[in-house]
């Protein structure tokens, strides 16, 4: 019984660490879509171009830092949208990442974003150089999956 419980705890932690669910909703008073999530911006707002298209997200992250996620072109439906991101963890430690989101149209004009990306920080690179046995852990910690609902 203890082994089964431990297995569920480990699987739950793995899902929590490798998923990046985001929920986006319109805030009429604020004027920009807001975002809430578990990995990239925990809570933040959309970056918009002059035409009102979403070009990225800005907000705090779970690493106790800040995230700037920018798409190479405005977010388009039924298309792979590539992005890059910069951010900090623990307020001062920088990281950089890249990835993609695929925008699927759902019923009621809602959009589901599915994506994946990688992110690396100087601390991950330094640990891989100083201790080569940490390279697999550094690669696993650099990969992230994302899911978002835009409505």
QUIVENRA-V487562 format. One record per residue. N is the residue number from 0. RES is the residue in one letter. D_CENTER is the distance of its C-alpha to the mean C-alpha in whole Angstrom. Layout:
BEGIN
[[N;RES;D_CENTER] [N;RES;D_CENTER]]
END
This chain:
BEGIN
[[0;X;35] [1;X;33] [2;X;32] [3;X;30] [4;X;29] [5;X;27] [6;X;26] [7;X;24] [8;X;23] [9;X;21] [10;X;20] [11;X;18] [12;X;17] [13;X;16] [14;X;14] [15;X;12] [16;X;11] [17;X;10] [18;X;8] [19;X;5] [20;X;8] [21;X;8] [22;X;11] [23;X;13] [24;X;16] [25;X;19] [26;X;21] [27;X;24] [28;X;25] [29;X;23] [30;X;23] [31;X;19] [32;X;16] [33;X;14] [34;X;11] [35;X;10] [36;X;8] [37;X;8] [38;X;5] [39;X;3] [40;X;7] [41;X;9] [42;X;11] [43;X;12] [44;X;14] [45;X;13] [46;X;15] [47;X;18] [48;X;21] [49;X;24] [50;X;24] [51;X;22] [52;X;19] [53;X;15] [54;X;14] [55;X;11] [56;X;10] [57;X;11] [58;X;11] [59;X;11] [60;X;9] [61;X;10] [62;X;12] [63;X;14] [64;X;13] [65;X;12] [66;X;9] [67;X;10] [68;X;8] [69;X;11] [70;X;12] [71;X;16] [72;X;17] [73;X;17] [74;X;15] [75;X;18] [76;X;18] [77;X;19] [78;X;18] [79;X;15] [80;X;13] [81;X;12] [82;X;10] [83;X;10] [84;X;9] [85;X;11] [86;X;11] [87;X;13] [88;X;13] [89;X;17] [90;X;17] [91;X;19] [92;X;17] [93;X;15] [94;X;13] [95;X;12] [96;X;10] [97;X;10] [98;X;9] [99;X;10] [100;X;10] [101;X;13] [102;X;14] [103;X;17] [104;X;20] [105;X;21] [106;X;24] [107;X;25] [108;X;23] [109;X;19] [110;X;16] [111;X;14] [112;X;11] [113;X;10] [114;X;9] [115;X;8] [116;X;8] [117;X;9] [118;X;10] [119;X;13] [120;X;15] [121;X;19] [122;X;19] [123;X;18] [124;X;20] [125;X;23] [126;X;23] [127;X;23] [128;X;26] [129;X;28] [130;X;27] [131;X;27] [132;X;27] [133;X;23] [134;X;22] [135;X;21] [136;X;19] [137;X;17] [138;X;16] [139;X;15] [140;X;13] [141;X;11] [142;X;10] [143;X;7] [144;X;7] [145;X;6] [146;X;8] [147;X;9] [148;X;13] [149;X;14] [150;X;18]]
END
